[in-house]
Amino acid sequence: MTEDPFREFAAYYDRMIQEEPDRVEFFRTLFRKHGVKSVLDCACGTGNDLIMVHNFGLQVCGSDISKAMLAQARKTLTKHQIEIPLKHLDFRELPQHYDQRFEAVLCLTTSLPQLLEEREIGKALKSMREVLKPKGILVLTQGLTDVQLKTHVRFAPAVNTPEFSRIMVVDYYHEEYEVNVLDLGHTQDNDEFDVYGVRYRILLRDDYERLLRKTGYSRIEFYGDWNFKRYDKEESELLIVVAHR
Ligand SMILES: C[S@@+](CC[C@H](N)C(=O)[O-])C[C@H]1O[C@@H](n2cnc3c(N)ncnc32)[C@H](O)[C@@H]1O
């Protein structure tokens, strides 16, 4: 990655983080079912999921390629007085940096598709597989689904409060899409208008299946919501991938 798309955005990223009890229950149930005791969040961003996993009583490590996102994660962990080891690194190079093997690797909220070439995505999936224990699981999530792509959903309000609004505007290209984040402050202290953009590769269910099989994963499950409903190309608005090493 040449330029960090989160360099400016990192300080404001968490404005759209909301409490999602179903999401927390999903991970609690998944980890329990697979006897997970250690977790690596290899695109940990501002660190919210590190805290979630820590609160489950599991051992957790975090890494990310963005120094700005890691700086926010450090602040959040300090605020919560939680110590979690963080590393600044690319998820294509995990085995070079971790001797430990984990029962689960997380790469959540459209982190993998920031790699725009399939060859690089393949490298990342192999790297994640290598740091998994024999029965370990990789979990990937994203908001882009078959329905969203088919209907080319362009506008999504992410936050709308009297003080602040965040609107996502999506541009679709041939093999990629760009999410533009528009922030509008509505108070005297904050009347700013900021725009941040992140480019992603279009990866859908079938792409994940093909790429995960190619990189050696065995069983792959696809869910369409946090209640373990099976992913449905015609209606799911969330894509959750659970791939077994
Ligand atoms: C949309 S954020 C998601 C952050 C966090 N997982 C969450 O759910 O809030 C995507 C994250 O992926 C990280 N990322 C993108 N490419 C990466 C790479 N090659 N290696 C490690 N982290 C990467 C970005 O720096 C960013 O923190």
The ligand as a Gaussian input file, in Angstrom:
#p B3LYP/6-31G(d) Opt

LIG

0 1
 C      -12.284000      -0.469000       7.156000
 S      -10.938000      -0.676000       8.230000
 C      -11.549000      -1.933000       9.319000
 C      -10.873000      -1.894000      10.677000
 C      -11.428000      -2.893000      11.691000
 N      -11.186000      -4.252000      11.288000
 C      -12.913000      -2.666000      11.908000
 O      -13.678000      -3.615000      11.740000
 O      -13.282000      -1.561000      12.311000
 C       -9.776000      -1.579000       7.241000
 C       -8.448000      -1.805000       7.945000
 O       -7.654000      -2.710000       7.181000
 C       -6.310000      -2.291000       7.275000
 N       -5.530000      -2.860000       6.168000
 C       -5.729000      -2.678000       4.839000
 N       -4.815000      -3.335000       4.135000
 C       -3.993000      -3.965000       5.032000
 C       -2.847000      -4.787000       4.913000
 N       -2.348000      -5.100000       3.721000
 N       -2.285000      -5.274000       6.043000
 C       -2.797000      -4.955000       7.268000
 N       -3.868000      -4.144000       7.446000
 C       -4.472000      -3.655000       6.339000
 C       -6.438000      -0.770000       7.191000
 O       -5.267000      -0.097000       7.582000
 C       -7.636000      -0.529000       8.100000
 O       -7.256000      -0.348000       9.438000

